[in-house]
Amino acid sequence: MGTCLHPLWLAVFLCLGRIVSGIELDINDAESVKSAAATAAYGMMTYYHGNESGQIPGKLPGTWWTGGEVFMALVQYWYWTGDTSYNDVTKQALIWQRGHNDYLPDNYTQDLGNDDQVFWGLAAITAAELKFPEGEEVSWLALAQGVFNTQVEKWDADTCDGGLRWQRNSWNGGYDLKNAVSNGGFFQLAARLARYTKNETYGEWAEKAWDWATSVPLVVEKNWHINDLVTVDSQCKSSSGDQWSYNYGIYLNGAAFMYNWTDGDTKWKGAVEGLLNTTWRNFFPEEYGGNIMREPCEPQLPQVTPCDGNQSTFKSLVTAWLALTTTIMPYTVDVIMPKLQGSAIGAAKQCSGPSPDKKCGQRWYLDEYDGTTGLREHMCALSVFTANMLPFKEESGGKGPVTSDTGGTSKSDPTAGTGSRKPEQNEPREITTGDRAGAGVVTVVVVGAWLGLVAWMMTGP
């Protein structure tokens, strides 16, 4: 007598089958990689509502800076795969949030850190370099230049002989810190503007930003170690040793652009190779085979603090920057591609959450879906899948980021961001911590320790 499954049990069986089945990915097949990237892109955009009636284009709930990451990832997705599905919404967001052509929109400027702003600037220069379709309002290059111009204004030579503070305004928590990602973002943006425009001023600022970061314990050249921040009160001699992948990625990619722009200067070659080696040691642990990326905050044991909303995005940035590095330093492809491929295979296994949109988890080193999902996890999966289109793009004649001399068409405006912008207020308004990038966790610890000390002094014996 045959066995007949009850409809309820059949439904459970089919549901379980969908849960344990990840994205099918063959990294040697372009169509398979495109399909994986399309699935992750769709999953990511199910969390975005800025293009809906009554919503704010480019704005995500509880965060502003992450929007820059999302639309930078979609620009790269379009470039590597050729899929135009999200071009209109991407263009809308990048234009809507442009502020006064400087990514300092009036609604958020009083609350922003320099790192918040620079991620939108990096999205804009990425769009210019990859020739993402432009609108009539403003060029992508001009938006990147506007960010650069308004960040130069914030270069703080009065303390620690230079560098950018984390926060733009003195009333925001963290103003007394100078952090790696703000200064690294400025360095990378300047390097990319130098390469694109051939303007020596941008290159000089990139050199200045790098030399300052290596003069204080942010970028430690001796062992290619990057600390998260330094404190102004210590004259930038006291640092936080917290390790985050995007700090390495942001300096590494900037150094790669400087290497390309300077026609192979050994200074930048050594920086890229040194930072790559440290990146492999810190974020591609041998315990998982050495080719799968893992952020230190990803929980392995119950007592390990999980990644917060900022840290959960870092893998998206780093994998994209690694892929971009190979296009301007081609000899690095042999060491970088195995890391991108191993991470993509791991991410595909994590994209095995409940259907229909294949929820993507966070910990790529696990063989089964870890139950942690959201826009950020899908964005990380999207970026690593997209990065694995690199070999196929090369086969079809792709040449990577262009410059004004190699086919770039984005119009330059060296004065962008310096005209009609409203002055920043002298008085603070209520701020939200969700709009700030990774160093926020450290600031909470620093400020909390200070408050605790004050309380002890007031109530102690």
Residue pairs with C-beta under 8 A, 6 or more apart in sequence:
5 13
15 354
18 354
18 355
19 352
19 353
19 354
19 355
19 369
20 352
20 368
20 369
21 352
22 348
22 349
22 350
22 351
22 352
22 358
22 369
23 35
23 36
23 39
23 40
23 348
23 351
23 352
23 358
24 32
24 35
24 36
24 348
25 32
25 33
25 36
25 344
25 345
25 348
25 385
26 32
26 33
27 33
27 341
27 344
27 345
27 388
30 389
30 392
33 344
33 385
33 388
33 389
33 392
34 81
34 83
34 389
36 344
36 348
36 351
36 381
36 385
37 77
37 80
37 81
37 83
37 382
37 385
37 386
37 389
38 81
38 83
38 85
39 351
39 357
39 358
40 347
40 351
40 360
40 378
40 379
40 381
40 382
40 385
41 74
41 77
41 83
41 85
41 86
41 378
41 382
42 357
43 351
43 357
43 358
43 359
43 360
43 378
43 381
44 70
44 73
44 375
44 378
44 379
44 382
45 86
45 89
46 357
47 60
47 374
47 375
47 378
48 60
48 70
48 89
48 375
49 55
50 56
50 57
50 58
50 59
50 60
50 67
50 89
50 93
51 57
51 89
51 92
51 93
56 96
57 89
57 92
57 93
57 96
57 97
58 67
58 71
58 92
58 93
58 94
58 96
58 97
59 67
59 97
60 66
60 67
60 70
60 375
62 309
62 432
62 434
62 435
63 309
63 434
63 435
64 97
64 108
64 112
64 116
64 435
65 112
65 113
65 115
65 116
65 117
65 119
65 120
65 435
65 436
65 437
66 309
66 310
66 313
66 375
66 376
67 93
67 97
67 120
68 103
68 116
68 119
68 120
68 121
68 122
68 123
69 119
69 123
69 313
69 316
69 317
69 379
70 93
70 375
70 379
71 90
71 93
71 94
71 123
72 119
72 122
72 123
72 126
72 320
73 316
73 320
73 379
73 382
73 383
73 386
74 86
74 89
74 90
75 90
75 123
75 126
75 127
75 130
75 132
76 126
76 130
76 320
76 383
76 386
77 83
77 86
77 382
77 386
78 84
78 86
78 87
78 90
78 130
78 132
79 130
79 132
80 386
80 387
80 389
80 390
80 393
81 386
81 389
87 132
87 133
90 132
91 132
91 133
91 134
91 135
94 120
94 123
94 124
94 127
94 140
94 143
95 135
95 137
95 138
97 103
97 105
97 120
98 105
98 137
98 138
98 143
98 146
99 105
99 106
99 109
99 146
99 421
100 146
100 417
100 419
100 420
100 421
100 422
101 138
101 142
101 143
101 146
101 413
101 416
101 417
102 117
102 143
102 146
102 147
102 149
102 150
102 416
102 417
102 421
103 117
103 120
103 121
103 124
103 143
103 146
103 147
104 112
104 117
104 150
104 417
104 421
106 422
108 116
108 435
109 168
109 422
109 424
110 169
110 424
110 425
110 428
110 429
110 431
111 172
111 429
111 431
111 432
111 435
112 167
112 168
112 435
113 166
113 167
113 168
113 172
113 174
113 182
113 435
113 436
113 437
113 439
114 151
114 154
114 164
114 165
114 166
114 167
114 168
114 182
114 185
114 186
115 166
115 179
115 181
115 182
115 185
115 436
115 437
115 438
115 439
116 435
116 436
116 437
117 147
117 150
117 151
117 168
118 147
118 151
118 182
118 185
118 186
118 189
119 185
119 437
120 143
120 147
121 143
121 144
121 146
121 147
121 148
121 151
121 185
121 189
122 144
122 185
122 188
122 189
122 192
124 140
124 141
124 143
124 144
124 147
125 140
125 141
125 144
125 189
125 192
125 193
125 196
126 132
126 401
127 134
127 140
127 410
128 139
128 140
128 141
128 144
128 196
128 408
128 410
129 192
129 196
129 401
129 402
129 403
129 408
130 401
130 402
131 402
131 407
131 408
131 409
131 410
132 140
134 140
134 409
134 410
138 413
138 416
139 410
139 411
139 412
139 413
140 410
141 196
141 197
141 408
141 410
141 411
141 412
141 413
142 410
142 411
142 412
142 413
142 416
143 416
144 189
144 192
144 193
145 193
145 412
145 413
145 414
145 416
145 417
146 413
146 416
146 417
146 418
147 189
147 417
148 186
148 189
148 190
148 193
148 202
148 205
148 417
149 414
149 415
149 416
149 417
149 418
150 417
150 418
150 421
151 164
151 186
151 189
152 205
154 164
154 165
154 168
155 162
155 163
155 164
156 162
156 163
156 164
156 165
156 178
159 232
159 235
159 236
160 178
160 216
160 230
160 232
160 235
160 236
161 212
161 215
162 208
162 212
163 178
163 183
163 209
163 212
163 213
163 216
163 236
164 178
164 182
164 183
164 186
165 174
165 175
165 176
165 177
165 178
165 182
165 232
166 174
166 175
166 177
166 178
166 179
166 182
166 229
166 439
166 443
167 173
167 174
167 175
167 177
168 424
169 175
169 424
169 428
171 427
171 428
172 428
172 431
173 431
173 433
173 443
173 447
174 436
174 439
174 440
174 443
176 231
176 232
176 233
177 229
177 230
177 231
177 232
177 439
177 442
177 443
177 446
178 216
178 218
178 229
178 230
178 231
178 232
178 236
179 218
179 228
179 229
179 230
179 439
180 213
180 218
180 219
180 226
180 227
180 228
180 229
180 247
180 250
180 251
180 439
181 244
181 246
181 247
181 250
181 437
181 438
181 439
183 209
183 212
183 213
183 218
184 213
184 226
184 247
184 250
184 251
184 254
185 250
186 205
186 209
187 206
187 209
187 210
187 213
187 250
187 251
187 254
188 250
188 251
188 253
188 254
188 257
190 202
190 203
190 205
190 206
190 209
190 254
191 202
191 203
191 206
191 254
191 255
191 257
191 258
191 261
192 254
192 257
192 401
193 199
193 202
194 200
194 202
194 203
194 206
194 257
194 258
194 261
195 257
195 260
195 261
195 328
195 401
195 403
196 401
196 402
196 403
196 404
196 408
197 403
197 404
197 412
198 403
198 404
198 405
199 414
203 258
203 261
203 262
206 254
206 258
207 258
210 219
210 251
210 254
210 255
210 258
210 271
213 219
213 251
214 220
214 221
216 230
216 236
216 237
216 239
217 227
217 230
217 236
217 237
217 239
218 226
218 227
218 229
218 230
218 239
219 226
219 251
220 226
220 227
221 271
221 274
223 278
224 271
224 274
224 275
224 277
224 278
225 278
226 243
226 247
226 248
226 251
226 275
226 278
227 239
227 240
227 241
227 242
228 239
228 240
228 241
228 242
228 243
228 244
228 247
228 438
228 439
228 442
229 239
229 240
229 439
229 442
230 236
230 237
230 238
230 239
230 240
231 238
231 239
231 446
240 442
240 446
242 441
242 442
243 282
243 296
244 295
244 296
244 311
244 314
244 438
245 279
245 282
245 283
245 293
245 295
245 314
245 315
245 317
245 318
246 314
246 317
246 318
246 438
247 438
248 275
248 278
248 279
248 282
248 283
248 318
249 279
249 314
249 317
249 318
249 321
249 322
250 317
250 321
251 271
251 275
252 271
252 272
252 275
252 276
252 279
252 321
252 322
252 325
253 321
253 324
253 325
255 268
255 271
255 272
255 275
256 268
256 272
256 324
256 325
256 328
256 329
256 332
257 328
258 265
258 267
258 268
258 271
259 265
259 268
259 269
259 271
259 272
259 328
259 329
260 328
260 329
262 268
272 325
272 329
272 332
276 332
276 335
276 336
279 318
280 290
280 339
282 296
283 293
283 294
283 295
283 296
283 318
284 290
284 291
284 292
284 293
284 294
284 339
284 342
285 294
285 365
288 294
288 346
288 365
289 342
290 342
291 338
291 339
291 341
291 342
291 343
292 342
292 343
292 345
292 346
292 364
292 365
293 315
293 318
293 319
293 339
293 343
293 346
293 364
293 384
294 363
294 364
294 365
295 307
295 311
295 312
295 314
295 315
297 304
297 305
297 306
297 307
297 308
297 311
298 304
298 306
298 307
298 362
298 363
299 305
299 306
299 363
306 372
307 362
308 441
309 376
309 434
310 436
310 437
310 438
310 440
310 441
311 438
311 441
312 362
312 374
312 376
312 377
312 380
313 376
313 379
313 380
314 438
315 343
315 364
315 380
315 383
315 384
316 376
316 379
316 380
316 382
316 383
316 384
317 383
319 340
319 343
319 380
319 383
319 384
319 387
320 383
320 386
320 387
322 336
322 339
322 340
322 387
323 336
323 340
323 386
323 387
323 390
324 400
324 401
325 332
325 336
326 332
326 333
326 336
326 337
326 390
327 390
327 399
327 400
327 401
328 400
328 401
333 390
337 390
337 391
340 384
340 387
340 388
340 390
341 388
343 364
343 384
344 384
344 385
344 387
344 388
346 364
346 365
346 366
347 360
347 364
347 380
347 381
347 384
347 385
348 381
348 385
349 364
349 366
349 367
349 368
349 369
350 360
350 361
350 362
350 363
350 364
350 366
350 369
350 370
350 377
350 381
351 358
351 359
351 360
351 361
351 369
351 381
352 358
352 359
352 361
352 368
352 369
353 359
353 360
353 361
353 369
353 371
353 373
359 369
359 373
359 377
360 373
360 377
360 378
360 380
360 381
361 369
361 370
361 371
361 372
361 373
361 377
362 370
362 372
362 373
362 377
362 380
363 370
363 372
364 384
399 406
402 408
404 412
433 440
